[in-house]
């Protein structure tokens, strides 16, 4: 059973859950906003893994559980070059 006092709006949600209020208000479509958020997640996730594994693709592939071909496609899509994460 749903109680009325339990219903919340985007205004009640914490900022990290509420997201971009501009996007919620309708200035961008659902699909455009989803595409932007997904791309940002992918880029942040891959950057974090590349940092942690110092650009080692085998380690990134293992931890992310992505096939290498898929991983390379994501890296190309986001302009990430593993060599730049390697320390000398």
C-alpha positions in Angstrom: 0.0 0.0 0.0 1.3 3.5 -0.9 0.8 6.3 1.6 0.5 9.8 0.3 3.1 11.1 2.8 5.7 8.6 1.4 5.4 10.0 -2.1 8.3 12.3 -3.0 9.1 14.7 -5.8 12.4 15.4 -7.5 12.6 18.5 -5.3 12.7 16.3 -2.2 15.5 14.1 -3.4 19.1 14.6 -2.5 21.0 16.5 -5.2 22.9 13.4 -6.4 19.6 11.6 -6.9 17.6 14.5 -8.2 20.0 15.1 -11.0 19.8 18.1 -13.3 16.7 20.0 -12.5 17.0 21.8 -15.8 16.7 18.4 -17.6 13.8 17.4 -15.4 11.9 20.5 -16.2 11.8 19.6 -19.9 14.4 21.7 -21.5 16.0 18.5 -22.8 14.4 15.2 -23.7 14.6 12.1 -21.6 16.7 10.4 -24.3 19.2 13.3 -24.6 19.7 13.6 -20.9 20.1 9.8 -20.6 22.7 9.8 -23.3 24.6 12.6 -21.6 24.5 10.9 -18.2 25.5 7.5 -19.6 28.4 9.0 -21.5 29.6 10.8 -18.4 29.3 7.6 -16.3 31.3 5.6 -18.9 34.0 8.2 -19.2 34.3 8.6 -15.4 34.3 4.8 -14.8 36.9 4.1 -17.4 39.1 7.0 -16.3 39.0 5.6 -12.7 39.9 2.1 -13.9 42.7 3.4 -16.1 44.1 5.4 -13.2 43.9 2.5 -10.8 45.5 0.0 -13.2 48.0 2.6 -14.6 46.8 2.2 -18.1 47.1 -1.6 -18.1 44.3 -2.8 -20.4 44.4 -6.4 -19.1 43.7 -5.2 -15.6 41.0 -2.8 -16.7 39.3 -5.5 -18.8 39.5 -8.0 -15.9 38.0 -5.6 -13.3 35.3 -4.2 -15.6 34.5 -7.7 -16.9 34.4 -6.2 -20.4 35.8 -8.0 -23.4 38.8 -6.2 -24.7 37.1 -5.3 -28.0 34.3 -3.7 -26.2 36.7 -1.9 -23.9 38.7 -0.5 -26.8 35.5 0.7 -28.4 34.6 2.6 -25.2 38.1 4.0 -25.0 37.9 5.3 -28.6 34.4 6.7 -28.1 35.6 8.8 -25.1 39.0 9.6 -26.5 40.9 7.9 -23.7 44.4 6.7 -24.4 45.8 4.1 -22.0 49.4 5.2 -22.6 48.6 8.6 -21.0 47.7 6.8 -17.7 51.0 4.9 -17.5 53.6 6.2 -15.1 57.3 6.1 -16.1 
